[in-house]
Amino acid sequence: MRDQTVDVSCLGCGGVLFKKGPLDDRGHWARQVASGSQLEPDGTDTYYKCPHCGAKNIVVSETSPHGVPQLRISHVKK
Ligand SMILES: [Zn+2]
């Protein structure tokens, strides 16, 4: 597997939330577990709290055309 990680940025301030790396060779990605913010629930949403500006980066779960669940940051909530 290629050693190729990409920074995932806060939609509020552009600061780095965590890094992600390729999960396979079909375009799927996974968060690098040792890096950055943890996924947190707040009752209705699941989010990454930005360590830089404190915004909640709300994530939505999607299923790729290959049937693999993928998380995508949809918007920020202050
Ligand atoms: Zn931020």
N, CA, C, O and the ligand as a Tripos MOL2 file, in Angstrom:
@<TRIPOS>MOLECULE
protein
  313   311    79     0     0
PROTEIN
NO_CHARGES

@<TRIPOS>ATOM
      1 N           0.8410   -1.1940    0.0000 N.3       1 MET1
      2 CA          0.0000    0.0000    0.0000 C.3       1 MET1
      3 C           0.8780    1.2460    0.0000 C.2       1 MET1
      4 O           1.9300    1.2990    0.6370 O.2       1 MET1
      5 N           0.4130    2.2230   -0.7260 N.am      2 ARG2
      6 CA          1.1740    3.4670   -0.7960 C.3       2 ARG2
      7 C           1.1290    4.2190    0.5340 C.2       2 ARG2
      8 O           0.1090    4.2060    1.2240 O.2       2 ARG2
      9 N           2.2010    4.8530    0.8800 N.am      3 ASP3
     10 CA          2.2150    5.7030    2.0650 C.3       3 ASP3
     11 C           1.8320    7.1020    1.6170 C.2       3 ASP3
     12 O           2.6820    7.9180    1.2620 O.2       3 ASP3
     13 N           0.5210    7.3610    1.6420 N.am      4 GLN4
     14 CA          0.0120    8.5940    1.0740 C.3       4 GLN4
     15 C          -1.1040    9.1070    1.9630 C.2       4 GLN4
     16 O          -2.2420    8.6500    1.8570 O.2       4 GLN4
     17 N          -0.7910   10.0510    2.8390 N.am      5 THR5
     18 CA         -1.8170   10.5940    3.7120 C.3       5 THR5
     19 C          -2.1640   12.0050    3.2720 C.2       5 THR5
     20 O          -1.3400   12.7220    2.7030 O.2       5 THR5
     21 N          -3.4080   12.3860    3.5500 N.am      6 VAL6
     22 CA         -3.9280   13.6840    3.1550 C.3       6 VAL6
     23 C          -4.5130   14.3580    4.3910 C.2       6 VAL6
     24 O          -5.1840   13.7080    5.1930 O.2       6 VAL6
     25 N          -4.2660   15.6460    4.5480 N.am      7 ASP7
     26 CA         -4.8580   16.3920    5.6480 C.3       7 ASP7
     27 C          -6.3340   16.6360    5.3800 C.2       7 ASP7
     28 O          -6.7190   17.0150    4.2740 O.2       7 ASP7
     29 N          -7.1600   16.4140    6.4030 N.am      8 VAL8
     30 CA         -8.5750   16.7760    6.3280 C.3       8 VAL8
     31 C          -8.7460   18.0490    7.1410 C.2       8 VAL8
     32 O          -8.4090   18.0850    8.3250 O.2       8 VAL8
     33 N          -9.2700   19.0940    6.5060 N.am      9 SER9
     34 CA         -9.3040   20.4130    7.1220 C.3       9 SER9
     35 C         -10.6770   20.7610    7.6720 C.2       9 SER9
     36 O         -11.7030   20.3020    7.1700 O.2       9 SER9
     37 N         -10.6720   21.5900    8.7260 N.am     10 CYS10
     38 CA        -11.8920   22.1590    9.2910 C.3      10 CYS10
     39 C         -12.5510   23.0600    8.2500 C.2      10 CYS10
     40 O         -11.8870   23.8610    7.5920 O.2      10 CYS10
     41 N         -13.8840   22.9140    8.1100 N.am     11 LEU11
     42 CA        -14.5890   23.7660    7.1530 C.3      11 LEU11
     43 C         -14.7610   25.1880    7.6890 C.2      11 LEU11
     44 O         -15.1090   26.1040    6.9440 O.2      11 LEU11
     45 N         -14.5150   25.3590    8.9820 N.am     12 GLY12
     46 CA        -14.6760   26.6790    9.5680 C.3      12 GLY12
     47 C         -13.4320   27.5330    9.4450 C.2      12 GLY12
     48 O         -13.5260   28.7060    9.0850 O.2      12 GLY12
     49 N         -12.2670   26.9730    9.7360 N.am     13 CYS13
     50 CA        -11.0390   27.7760    9.7740 C.3      13 CYS13
     51 C          -9.9350   27.2420    8.8800 C.2      13 CYS13
     52 O          -8.9230   27.9140    8.6810 O.2      13 CYS13
     53 N         -10.1120   26.0470    8.3380 N.am     14 GLY14
     54 CA         -9.0890   25.4870    7.4680 C.3      14 GLY14
     55 C          -7.9630   24.7810    8.1880 C.2      14 GLY14
     56 O          -7.0400   24.2680    7.5550 O.2      14 GLY14
     57 N          -8.0320   24.7510    9.5310 N.am     15 GLY15
     58 CA         -7.0170   24.0360   10.2970 C.3      15 GLY15
     59 C          -7.1540   22.5310   10.1090 C.2      15 GLY15
     60 O          -8.2300   22.0360    9.7740 O.2      15 GLY15
     61 N          -6.0690   21.8120   10.3250 N.am     16 VAL16
     62 CA         -6.0830   20.3700   10.1050 C.3      16 VAL16
     63 C          -6.8090   19.6650   11.2530 C.2      16 VAL16
     64 O          -6.4730   19.8480   12.4230 O.2      16 VAL16
     65 N          -7.8110   18.8540   10.8960 N.am     17 LEU17
     66 CA         -8.5440   18.0650   11.8870 C.3      17 LEU17
     67 C          -7.8480   16.7360   12.1350 C.2      17 LEU17
     68 O          -7.6420   16.3330   13.2800 O.2      17 LEU17
     69 N          -7.4950   16.0710   11.0680 N.am     18 PHE18
     70 CA         -6.8390   14.7710   11.1660 C.3      18 PHE18
     71 C          -6.2940   14.4230    9.7920 C.2      18 PHE18
     72 O          -6.5230   15.1450    8.8230 O.2      18 PHE18
     73 N          -5.5800   13.3260    9.7150 N.am     19 LYS19
     74 CA         -5.0700   12.8630    8.4280 C.3      19 LYS19
     75 C          -5.8340   11.6150    8.0090 C.2      19 LYS19
     76 O          -6.2860   10.8270    8.8400 O.2      19 LYS19
     77 N          -5.9630   11.4630    6.7110 N.am     20 LYS20
     78 CA         -6.5640   10.2310    6.2160 C.3      20 LYS20
     79 C          -5.6190    9.5940    5.2220 C.2      20 LYS20
     80 O          -4.7900   10.2490    4.5910 O.2      20 LYS20
     81 N          -5.7830    8.2860    5.1120 N.am     21 GLY21
     82 CA         -4.9220    7.5460    4.2010 C.3      21 GLY21
     83 C          -5.7420    6.5760    3.3910 C.2      21 GLY21
     84 O          -6.8660    6.2500    3.7720 O.2      21 GLY21
     85 N          -5.2080    6.1090    2.2820 N.am     22 PRO22
     86 CA         -5.9510    5.1950    1.4120 C.3      22 PRO22
     87 C          -6.2470    3.8740    2.0940 C.2      22 PRO22
     88 O          -5.3840    3.2850    2.7440 O.2      22 PRO22
     89 N          -7.4890    3.4150    1.9360 N.am     23 LEU23
     90 CA         -7.9310    2.1600    2.5350 C.3      23 LEU23
     91 C          -7.6990    1.0080    1.5690 C.2      23 LEU23
     92 O          -7.4110   -0.1150    1.9810 O.2      23 LEU23
     93 N          -7.8260    1.2990    0.2900 N.am     24 ASP24
     94 CA         -7.6080    0.2860   -0.7330 C.3      24 ASP24
     95 C          -7.2530    1.0140   -2.0270 C.2      24 ASP24
     96 O          -6.9720    2.2120   -2.0040 O.2      24 ASP24
     97 N          -7.2610    0.3150   -3.1360 N.am     25 ASP25
     98 CA         -6.8870    0.9550   -4.3970 C.3      25 ASP25
     99 C          -8.1060    1.3350   -5.2250 C.2      25 ASP25
    100 O          -8.0000    1.5480   -6.4330 O.2      25 ASP25
    101 N          -9.2870    1.4230   -4.5620 N.am     26 ARG26
    102 CA        -10.4980    1.7850   -5.2750 C.3      26 ARG26
    103 C         -11.0090    3.1700   -4.8870 C.2      26 ARG26
    104 O         -12.1520    3.5210   -5.1820 O.2      26 ARG26
    105 N         -10.1640    3.9510   -4.2300 N.am     27 GLY27
    106 CA        -10.5410    5.3190   -3.9040 C.3      27 GLY27
    107 C         -11.1460    5.5020   -2.5390 C.2      27 GLY27
    108 O         -11.6180    6.5950   -2.2270 O.2      27 GLY27
    109 N         -11.1520    4.4700   -1.7050 N.am     28 HIS28
    110 CA        -11.6760    4.6000   -0.3540 C.3      28 HIS28
    111 C         -10.6000    5.1210    0.5870 C.2      28 HIS28
    112 O          -9.4090    4.8680    0.4040 O.2      28 HIS28
    113 N         -11.0520    5.8570    1.5980 N.am     29 TRP29
    114 CA        -10.1240    6.4420    2.5560 C.3      29 TRP29
    115 C         -10.5220    6.0950    3.9690 C.2      29 TRP29
    116 O         -11.6890    5.8210    4.2500 O.2      29 TRP29
    117 N          -9.5430    6.1070    4.8620 N.am     30 ALA30
    118 CA         -9.8180    5.8890    6.2700 C.3      30 ALA30
    119 C          -8.9950    6.8800    7.0890 C.2      30 ALA30
    120 O          -7.8800    7.2460    6.7150 O.2      30 ALA30
    121 N          -9.5690    7.3030    8.2100 N.am     31 ARG31
    122 CA         -8.8550    8.2180    9.0880 C.3      31 ARG31
    123 C          -7.6360    7.5090    9.6810 C.2      31 ARG31
    124 O          -7.7210    6.3390   10.0530 O.2      31 ARG31
    125 N          -6.5210    8.2000    9.7680 N.am     32 GLN32
    126 CA         -5.3570    7.6630   10.4520 C.3      32 GLN32
    127 C          -5.6300    7.7750   11.9520 C.2      32 GLN32
    128 O          -5.6770    8.8730   12.5050 O.2      32 GLN32
    129 N          -5.8070    6.6320   12.5930 N.am     33 VAL33
    130 CA         -6.3570    6.5960   13.9470 C.3      33 VAL33
    131 C          -5.5210    7.4010   14.9420 C.2      33 VAL33
    132 O          -6.0720    8.0070   15.8610 O.2      33 VAL33
    133 N          -4.2230    7.4150   14.7730 N.am     34 ALA34
    134 CA         -3.3680    8.0740   15.7550 C.3      34 ALA34
    135 C          -3.3470    9.5890   15.6050 C.2      34 ALA34
    136 O          -2.7500   10.2790   16.4310 O.2      34 ALA34
    137 N          -3.9860   10.1180   14.5690 N.am     35 SER35
    138 CA         -3.8460   11.5390   14.2920 C.3      35 SER35
    139 C          -5.0870   12.3300   14.6460 C.2      35 SER35
    140 O          -6.2000   11.9020   14.3410 O.2      35 SER35
    141 N          -4.9190   13.4580   15.2740 N.am     36 GLY36
    142 CA         -5.9260   14.4990   15.3410 C.3      36 GLY36
    143 C          -7.1720   14.2110   16.1460 C.2      36 GLY36
    144 O          -7.1450   13.4540   17.1160 O.2      36 GLY36
    145 N          -8.2730   14.8320   15.7240 N.am     37 SER37
    146 CA         -9.5140   14.8760   16.4750 C.3      37 SER37
    147 C         -10.2110   13.5220   16.4990 C.2      37 SER37
    148 O         -10.0730   12.7080   15.5850 O.2      37 SER37
    149 N         -10.9640   13.3100   17.5760 N.am     38 GLN38
    150 CA        -11.7690   12.1050   17.6950 C.3      38 GLN38
    151 C         -13.2020   12.4050   17.2670 C.2      38 GLN38
    152 O         -13.6940   13.5230   17.4230 O.2      38 GLN38
    153 N         -13.8560   11.3860   16.7280 N.am     39 LEU39
    154 CA        -15.2600   11.5160   16.3620 C.3      39 LEU39
    155 C         -16.1030   11.5100   17.6350 C.2      39 LEU39
    156 O         -15.9440   10.6300   18.4820 O.2      39 LEU39
    157 N         -17.0050   12.4960   17.7720 N.am     40 GLU40
    158 CA        -17.8160   12.6120   18.9780 C.3      40 GLU40
    159 C         -19.2930   12.7190   18.6070 C.2      40 GLU40
    160 O         -19.6400   13.3510   17.6090 O.2      40 GLU40
    161 N         -20.1650   12.1020   19.4120 N.am     41 PRO41
    162 CA        -21.6100   12.2230   19.1990 C.3      41 PRO41
    163 C         -22.1920   13.3560   20.0350 C.2      41 PRO41
    164 O         -21.7020   13.6100   21.1360 O.2      41 PRO41
    165 N         -23.2180   14.0420   19.5510 N.am     42 ASP42
    166 CA        -23.8690   15.0530   20.3880 C.3      42 ASP42
    167 C         -25.3800   14.8610   20.4470 C.2      42 ASP42
    168 O         -26.1140   15.8210   20.6840 O.2      42 ASP42
    169 N         -25.8480   13.6470   20.2380 N.am     43 GLY43
    170 CA        -27.2790   13.3690   20.3550 C.3      43 GLY43
    171 C         -27.9310   13.2350   18.9980 C.2      43 GLY43
    172 O         -28.5520   12.2130   18.7070 O.2      43 GLY43
    173 N         -27.8000   14.2590   18.1570 N.am     44 THR44
    174 CA        -28.4090   14.1850   16.8330 C.3      44 THR44
    175 C         -27.3700   14.0360   15.7340 C.2      44 THR44
    176 O         -27.6430   13.4550   14.6840 O.2      44 THR44
    177 N         -26.1790   14.5620   15.9820 N.am     45 ASP45
    178 CA        -25.1450   14.5490   14.9540 C.3      45 ASP45
    179 C         -23.8760   13.8870   15.4790 C.2      45 ASP45
    180 O         -23.6990   13.7020   16.6830 O.2      45 ASP45
    181 N         -23.0140   13.5440   14.5560 N.am     46 THR46
    182 CA        -21.6890   13.0670   14.8970 C.3      46 THR46
    183 C         -20.7080   14.0480   14.2870 C.2      46 THR46
    184 O         -20.8820   14.4710   13.1440 O.2      46 THR46
    185 N         -19.6880   14.4130   15.0300 N.am     47 TYR47
    186 CA        -18.8290   15.4900   14.5530 C.3      47 TYR47
    187 C         -17.3860   15.3350   15.0210 C.2      47 TYR47
    188 O         -17.0850   14.6140   15.9720 O.2      47 TYR47
    189 N         -16.5130   16.0380   14.3190 N.am     48 TYR48
    190 CA        -15.1510   16.2490   14.7800 C.3      48 TYR48
    191 C         -15.0710   17.6640   15.3130 C.2      48 TYR48
    192 O         -15.3540   18.6210   14.5930 O.2      48 TYR48
    193 N         -14.6890   17.8010   16.5690 N.am     49 LYS49
    194 CA        -14.5370   19.1350   17.1340 C.3      49 LYS49
    195 C         -13.1720   19.6790   16.7230 C.2      49 LYS49
    196 O         -12.1380   19.0540   16.9580 O.2      49 LYS49
    197 N         -13.1950   20.8640   16.0990 N.am     50 CYS50
    198 CA        -11.9450   21.4470   15.6270 C.3      50 CYS50
    199 C         -11.1000   21.9110   16.8070 C.2      50 CYS50
    200 O         -11.5900   22.6640   17.6480 O.2      50 CYS50
    201 N          -9.8410   21.4800   16.8890 N.am     51 PRO51
    202 CA         -8.9770   21.9060   17.9840 C.3      51 PRO51
    203 C          -8.5030   23.3460   17.8170 C.2      51 PRO51
    204 O          -7.9340   23.9180   18.7470 O.2      51 PRO51
    205 N          -8.7250   23.9300   16.6620 N.am     52 HIS52
    206 CA         -8.2410   25.2830   16.3760 C.3      52 HIS52
    207 C          -9.3000   26.3350   16.6700 C.2      52 HIS52
    208 O          -9.0130   27.3170   17.3540 O.2      52 HIS52
    209 N         -10.5400   26.1480   16.1610 N.am     53 CYS53
    210 CA        -11.5780   27.1630   16.3200 C.3      53 CYS53
    211 C         -12.7780   26.6800   17.1190 C.2      53 CYS53
    212 O         -13.6610   27.4770   17.4360 O.2      53 CYS53
    213 N         -12.8330   25.3800   17.4570 N.am     54 GLY54
    214 CA        -13.9160   24.8580   18.2810 C.3      54 GLY54
    215 C         -15.1840   24.5240   17.5290 C.2      54 GLY54
    216 O         -16.1600   24.0920   18.1430 O.2      54 GLY54
    217 N         -15.2050   24.7090   16.2220 N.am     55 ALA55
    218 CA        -16.3990   24.3920   15.4390 C.3      55 ALA55
    219 C         -16.6160   22.8830   15.3910 C.2      55 ALA55
    220 O         -15.6710   22.0950   15.4150 O.2      55 ALA55
    221 N         -17.9000   22.5070   15.3240 N.am     56 LYS56
    222 CA        -18.2340   21.1020   15.1370 C.3      56 LYS56
    223 C         -18.3430   20.8200   13.6490 C.2      56 LYS56
    224 O         -19.2040   21.3770   12.9680 O.2      56 LYS56
    225 N         -17.4840   19.9660   13.1480 N.am     57 ASN57
    226 CA        -17.5420   19.5480   11.7440 C.3      57 ASN57
    227 C         -18.4330   18.3060   11.6610 C.2      57 ASN57
    228 O         -18.0000   17.1940   11.9630 O.2      57 ASN57
    229 N         -19.6920   18.5210   11.2440 N.am     58 ILE58
    230 CA        -20.6740   17.4410   11.2170 C.3      58 ILE58
    231 C         -20.3460   16.4710   10.0810 C.2      58 ILE58
    232 O         -20.0950   16.8740    8.9450 O.2      58 ILE58
    233 N         -20.3560   15.1870   10.4200 N.am     59 VAL59
    234 CA        -20.0710   14.1940    9.3910 C.3      59 VAL59
    235 C         -21.3310   13.4110    9.0370 C.2      59 VAL59
    236 O         -22.1980   13.1820    9.8810 O.2      59 VAL59
    237 N         -21.4140   13.0120    7.7930 N.am     60 VAL60
    238 CA        -22.4890   12.1430    7.3440 C.3      60 VAL60
    239 C         -21.8650   10.8620    6.8150 C.2      60 VAL60
    240 O         -20.7520   10.8630    6.2890 O.2      60 VAL60
    241 N         -22.6030    9.7720    6.9640 N.am     61 SER61
    242 CA        -22.1190    8.4820    6.5120 C.3      61 SER61
    243 C         -22.6860    8.2010    5.1250 C.2      61 SER61
    244 O         -23.8860    8.3370    4.8890 O.2      61 SER61
    245 N         -21.8240    7.8180    4.2350 N.am     62 GLU62
    246 CA        -22.2490    7.4850    2.8830 C.3      62 GLU62
    247 C         -21.7190    6.1090    2.5350 C.2      62 GLU62
    248 O         -20.7420    5.6320    3.1120 O.2      62 GLU62
    249 N         -22.3770    5.4900    1.5890 N.am     63 THR63
    250 CA        -21.8880    4.2070    1.1130 C.3      63 THR63
    251 C         -21.3940    4.3830   -0.3190 C.2      63 THR63
    252 O         -22.1170    4.8780   -1.1830 O.2      63 THR63
    253 N         -20.1770    3.9770   -0.5480 N.am     64 SER64
    254 CA        -19.5850    4.1460   -1.8690 C.3      64 SER64
    255 C         -20.2180    3.1910   -2.8750 C.2      64 SER64
    256 O         -20.9140    2.2520   -2.4880 O.2      64 SER64
    257 N         -19.9780    3.4250   -4.1660 N.am     65 PRO65
    258 CA        -20.5010    2.4950   -5.1830 C.3      65 PRO65
    259 C         -20.0240    1.0620   -4.9880 C.2      65 PRO65
    260 O         -20.6200    0.1310   -5.5300 O.2      65 PRO65
    261 N         -18.9380    0.8750   -4.2060 N.am     66 HIS66
    262 CA        -18.4390   -0.4700   -3.9430 C.3      66 HIS66
    263 C         -19.0080   -1.0420   -2.6470 C.2      66 HIS66
    264 O         -18.6410   -2.1440   -2.2390 O.2      66 HIS66
    265 N         -19.9250   -0.2770   -1.9860 N.am     67 GLY67
    266 CA        -20.5640   -0.7840   -0.7760 C.3      67 GLY67
    267 C         -19.7640   -0.5810    0.4910 C.2      67 GLY67
    268 O         -20.0530   -1.1960    1.5170 O.2      67 GLY67
    269 N         -18.7550    0.2830    0.4270 N.am     68 VAL68
    270 CA        -17.9380    0.5400    1.6030 C.3      68 VAL68
    271 C         -18.4140    1.8220    2.2820 C.2      68 VAL68
    272 O         -18.5190    2.8540    1.6190 O.2      68 VAL68
    273 N         -18.7060    1.7860    3.5900 N.am     69 PRO69
    274 CA        -19.1360    3.0050    4.2730 C.3      69 PRO69
    275 C         -18.0010    4.0130    4.3560 C.2      69 PRO69
    276 O         -16.8680    3.6720    4.6970 O.2      69 PRO69
    277 N         -18.3260    5.2610    4.0380 N.am     70 GLN70
    278 CA        -17.3370    6.3240    4.0790 C.3      70 GLN70
    279 C         -17.9440    7.5190    4.7950 C.2      70 GLN70
    280 O         -19.1190    7.8330    4.6080 O.2      70 GLN70
    281 N         -17.1360    8.1830    5.6180 N.am     71 LEU71
    282 CA        -17.6030    9.3830    6.3020 C.3      71 LEU71
    283 C         -17.2030   10.6130    5.5060 C.2      71 LEU71
    284 O         -16.1060   10.6820    4.9510 O.2      71 LEU71
    285 N         -18.1010   11.5750    5.4590 N.am     72 ARG72
    286 CA        -17.8180   12.8160    4.7550 C.3      72 ARG72
    287 C         -18.2340   13.9770    5.6520 C.2      72 ARG72
    288 O         -19.3160   13.9540    6.2390 O.2      72 ARG72
    289 N         -17.3730   14.9940    5.7600 N.am     73 ILE73
    290 CA        -17.7330   16.1870    6.5230 C.3      73 ILE73
    291 C         -18.6880   17.0100    5.6890 C.2      73 ILE73
    292 O         -18.3590   17.4160    4.5740 O.2      73 ILE73
    293 N         -19.8880   17.2610    6.2330 N.am     74 SER74
    294 CA        -20.9140   17.9340    5.4410 C.3      74 SER74
    295 C         -20.9770   19.4260    5.7020 C.2      74 SER74
    296 O         -21.1300   20.2020    4.7590 O.2      74 SER74
    297 N         -20.8630   19.8500    6.9470 N.am     75 HIS75
    298 CA        -20.9280   21.2720    7.2550 C.3      75 HIS75
    299 C         -20.4120   21.4940    8.6710 C.2      75 HIS75
    300 O         -20.1600   20.5430    9.4100 O.2      75 HIS75
    301 N         -20.2580   22.7620    9.0370 N.am     76 VAL76
    302 CA        -19.8340   23.0730   10.4000 C.3      76 VAL76
    303 C         -20.9770   23.6970   11.1730 C.2      76 VAL76
    304 O         -21.8430   24.3730   10.6170 O.2      76 VAL76
    305 N         -20.9540   23.4480   12.4830 N.am     77 LYS77
    306 CA        -21.9330   24.0160   13.3870 C.3      77 LYS77
    307 C         -21.1580   24.6270   14.5510 C.2      77 LYS77
    308 O         -20.3880   23.9380   15.2210 O.2      77 LYS77
    309 N         -21.3600   25.9020   14.7850 N.am     78 LYS78
    310 CA        -20.6170   26.5680   15.8620 C.3      78 LYS78
    311 C         -21.2040   26.2210   17.2160 C.2      78 LYS78
    312 O         -20.7100   26.6890   18.2410 O.2      78 LYS78
    313 ZN        -11.6000   25.1360   12.8060 Zn       79 ZN79
@<TRIPOS>BOND
     1     1     2 1
     2     2     3 1
     3     3     4 2
     4     3     5 am
     5     5     6 1
     6     6     7 1
     7     7     8 2
     8     7     9 am
     9     9    10 1
    10    10    11 1
    11    11    12 2
    12    11    13 am
    13    13    14 1
    14    14    15 1
    15    15    16 2
    16    15    17 am
    17    17    18 1
    18    18    19 1
    19    19    20 2
    20    19    21 am
    21    21    22 1
    22    22    23 1
    23    23    24 2
    24    23    25 am
    25    25    26 1
    26    26    27 1
    27    27    28 2
    28    27    29 am
    29    29    30 1
    30    30    31 1
    31    31    32 2
    32    31    33 am
    33    33    34 1
    34    34    35 1
    35    35    36 2
    36    35    37 am
    37    37    38 1
    38    38    39 1
    39    39    40 2
    40    39    41 am
    41    41    42 1
    42    42    43 1
    43    43    44 2
    44    43    45 am
    45    45    46 1
    46    46    47 1
    47    47    48 2
    48    47    49 am
    49    49    50 1
    50    50    51 1
    51    51    52 2
    52    51    53 am
    53    53    54 1
    54    54    55 1
    55    55    56 2
    56    55    57 am
    57    57    58 1
    58    58    59 1
    59    59    60 2
    60    59    61 am
    61    61    62 1
    62    62    63 1
    63    63    64 2
    64    63    65 am
    65    65    66 1
    66    66    67 1
    67    67    68 2
    68    67    69 am
    69    69    70 1
    70    70    71 1
    71    71    72 2
    72    71    73 am
    73    73    74 1
    74    74    75 1
    75    75    76 2
    76    75    77 am
    77    77    78 1
    78    78    79 1
    79    79    80 2
    80    79    81 am
    81    81    82 1
    82    82    83 1
    83    83    84 2
    84    83    85 am
    85    85    86 1
    86    86    87 1
    87    87    88 2
    88    87    89 am
    89    89    90 1
    90    90    91 1
    91    91    92 2
    92    91    93 am
    93    93    94 1
    94    94    95 1
    95    95    96 2
    96    95    97 am
    97    97    98 1
    98    98    99 1
    99    99   100 2
   100    99   101 am
   101   101   102 1
   102   102   103 1
   103   103   104 2
   104   103   105 am
   105   105   106 1
   106   106   107 1
   107   107   108 2
   108   107   109 am
   109   109   110 1
   110   110   111 1
   111   111   112 2
   112   111   113 am
   113   113   114 1
   114   114   115 1
   115   115   116 2
   116   115   117 am
   117   117   118 1
   118   118   119 1
   119   119   120 2
   120   119   121 am
   121   121   122 1
   122   122   123 1
   123   123   124 2
   124   123   125 am
   125   125   126 1
   126   126   127 1
   127   127   128 2
   128   127   129 am
   129   129   130 1
   130   130   131 1
   131   131   132 2
   132   131   133 am
   133   133   134 1
   134   134   135 1
   135   135   136 2
   136   135   137 am
   137   137   138 1
   138   138   139 1
   139   139   140 2
   140   139   141 am
   141   141   142 1
   142   142   143 1
   143   143   144 2
   144   143   145 am
   145   145   146 1
   146   146   147 1
   147   147   148 2
   148   147   149 am
   149   149   150 1
   150   150   151 1
   151   151   152 2
   152   151   153 am
   153   153   154 1
   154   154   155 1
   155   155   156 2
   156   155   157 am
   157   157   158 1
   158   158   159 1
   159   159   160 2
   160   159   161 am
   161   161   162 1
   162   162   163 1
   163   163   164 2
   164   163   165 am
   165   165   166 1
   166   166   167 1
   167   167   168 2
   168   167   169 am
   169   169   170 1
   170   170   171 1
   171   171   172 2
   172   171   173 am
   173   173   174 1
   174   174   175 1
   175   175   176 2
   176   175   177 am
   177   177   178 1
   178   178   179 1
   179   179   180 2
   180   179   181 am
   181   181   182 1
   182   182   183 1
   183   183   184 2
   184   183   185 am
   185   185   186 1
   186   186   187 1
   187   187   188 2
   188   187   189 am
   189   189   190 1
   190   190   191 1
   191   191   192 2
   192   191   193 am
   193   193   194 1
   194   194   195 1
   195   195   196 2
   196   195   197 am
   197   197   198 1
   198   198   199 1
   199   199   200 2
   200   199   201 am
   201   201   202 1
   202   202   203 1
   203   203   204 2
   204   203   205 am
   205   205   206 1
   206   206   207 1
   207   207   208 2
   208   207   209 am
   209   209   210 1
   210   210   211 1
   211   211   212 2
   212   211   213 am
   213   213   214 1
   214   214   215 1
   215   215   216 2
   216   215   217 am
   217   217   218 1
   218   218   219 1
   219   219   220 2
   220   219   221 am
   221   221   222 1
   222   222   223 1
   223   223   224 2
   224   223   225 am
   225   225   226 1
   226   226   227 1
   227   227   228 2
   228   227   229 am
   229   229   230 1
   230   230   231 1
   231   231   232 2
   232   231   233 am
   233   233   234 1
   234   234   235 1
   235   235   236 2
   236   235   237 am
   237   237   238 1
   238   238   239 1
   239   239   240 2
   240   239   241 am
   241   241   242 1
   242   242   243 1
   243   243   244 2
   244   243   245 am
   245   245   246 1
   246   246   247 1
   247   247   248 2
   248   247   249 am
   249   249   250 1
   250   250   251 1
   251   251   252 2
   252   251   253 am
   253   253   254 1
   254   254   255 1
   255   255   256 2
   256   255   257 am
   257   257   258 1
   258   258   259 1
   259   259   260 2
   260   259   261 am
   261   261   262 1
   262   262   263 1
   263   263   264 2
   264   263   265 am
   265   265   266 1
   266   266   267 1
   267   267   268 2
   268   267   269 am
   269   269   270 1
   270   270   271 1
   271   271   272 2
   272   271   273 am
   273   273   274 1
   274   274   275 1
   275   275   276 2
   276   275   277 am
   277   277   278 1
   278   278   279 1
   279   279   280 2
   280   279   281 am
   281   281   282 1
   282   282   283 1
   283   283   284 2
   284   283   285 am
   285   285   286 1
   286   286   287 1
   287   287   288 2
   288   287   289 am
   289   289   290 1
   290   290   291 1
   291   291   292 2
   292   291   293 am
   293   293   294 1
   294   294   295 1
   295   295   296 2
   296   295   297 am
   297   297   298 1
   298   298   299 1
   299   299   300 2
   300   299   301 am
   301   301   302 1
   302   302   303 1
   303   303   304 2
   304   303   305 am
   305   305   306 1
   306   306   307 1
   307   307   308 2
   308   307   309 am
   309   309   310 1
   310   310   311 1
   311   311   312 2
@<TRIPOS>SUBSTRUCTURE
     1 MET1         2 RESIDUE 1 A MET
     2 ARG2         6 RESIDUE 1 A ARG
     3 ASP3        10 RESIDUE 1 A ASP
     4 GLN4        14 RESIDUE 1 A GLN
     5 THR5        18 RESIDUE 1 A THR
     6 VAL6        22 RESIDUE 1 A VAL
     7 ASP7        26 RESIDUE 1 A ASP
     8 VAL8        30 RESIDUE 1 A VAL
     9 SER9        34 RESIDUE 1 A SER
    10 CYS10       38 RESIDUE 1 A CYS
    11 LEU11       42 RESIDUE 1 A LEU
    12 GLY12       46 RESIDUE 1 A GLY
    13 CYS13       50 RESIDUE 1 A CYS
    14 GLY14       54 RESIDUE 1 A GLY
    15 GLY15       58 RESIDUE 1 A GLY
    16 VAL16       62 RESIDUE 1 A VAL
    17 LEU17       66 RESIDUE 1 A LEU
    18 PHE18       70 RESIDUE 1 A PHE
    19 LYS19       74 RESIDUE 1 A LYS
    20 LYS20       78 RESIDUE 1 A LYS
    21 GLY21       82 RESIDUE 1 A GLY
    22 PRO22       86 RESIDUE 1 A PRO
    23 LEU23       90 RESIDUE 1 A LEU
    24 ASP24       94 RESIDUE 1 A ASP
    25 ASP25       98 RESIDUE 1 A ASP
    26 ARG26      102 RESIDUE 1 A ARG
    27 GLY27      106 RESIDUE 1 A GLY
    28 HIS28      110 RESIDUE 1 A HIS
    29 TRP29      114 RESIDUE 1 A TRP
    30 ALA30      118 RESIDUE 1 A ALA
    31 ARG31      122 RESIDUE 1 A ARG
    32 GLN32      126 RESIDUE 1 A GLN
    33 VAL33      130 RESIDUE 1 A VAL
    34 ALA34      134 RESIDUE 1 A ALA
    35 SER35      138 RESIDUE 1 A SER
    36 GLY36      142 RESIDUE 1 A GLY
    37 SER37      146 RESIDUE 1 A SER
    38 GLN38      150 RESIDUE 1 A GLN
    39 LEU39      154 RESIDUE 1 A LEU
    40 GLU40      158 RESIDUE 1 A GLU
    41 PRO41      162 RESIDUE 1 A PRO
    42 ASP42      166 RESIDUE 1 A ASP
    43 GLY43      170 RESIDUE 1 A GLY
    44 THR44      174 RESIDUE 1 A THR
    45 ASP45      178 RESIDUE 1 A ASP
    46 THR46      182 RESIDUE 1 A THR
    47 TYR47      186 RESIDUE 1 A TYR
    48 TYR48      190 RESIDUE 1 A TYR
    49 LYS49      194 RESIDUE 1 A LYS
    50 CYS50      198 RESIDUE 1 A CYS
    51 PRO51      202 RESIDUE 1 A PRO
    52 HIS52      206 RESIDUE 1 A HIS
    53 CYS53      210 RESIDUE 1 A CYS
    54 GLY54      214 RESIDUE 1 A GLY
    55 ALA55      218 RESIDUE 1 A ALA
    56 LYS56      222 RESIDUE 1 A LYS
    57 ASN57      226 RESIDUE 1 A ASN
    58 ILE58      230 RESIDUE 1 A ILE
    59 VAL59      234 RESIDUE 1 A VAL
    60 VAL60      238 RESIDUE 1 A VAL
    61 SER61      242 RESIDUE 1 A SER
    62 GLU62      246 RESIDUE 1 A GLU
    63 THR63      250 RESIDUE 1 A THR
    64 SER64      254 RESIDUE 1 A SER
    65 PRO65      258 RESIDUE 1 A PRO
    66 HIS66      262 RESIDUE 1 A HIS
    67 GLY67      266 RESIDUE 1 A GLY
    68 VAL68      270 RESIDUE 1 A VAL
    69 PRO69      274 RESIDUE 1 A PRO
    70 GLN70      278 RESIDUE 1 A GLN
    71 LEU71      282 RESIDUE 1 A LEU
    72 ARG72      286 RESIDUE 1 A ARG
    73 ILE73      290 RESIDUE 1 A ILE
    74 SER74      294 RESIDUE 1 A SER
    75 HIS75      298 RESIDUE 1 A HIS
    76 VAL76      302 RESIDUE 1 A VAL
    77 LYS77      306 RESIDUE 1 A LYS
    78 LYS78      310 RESIDUE 1 A LYS
    79 ZN79       313 GROUP 0 **** ****
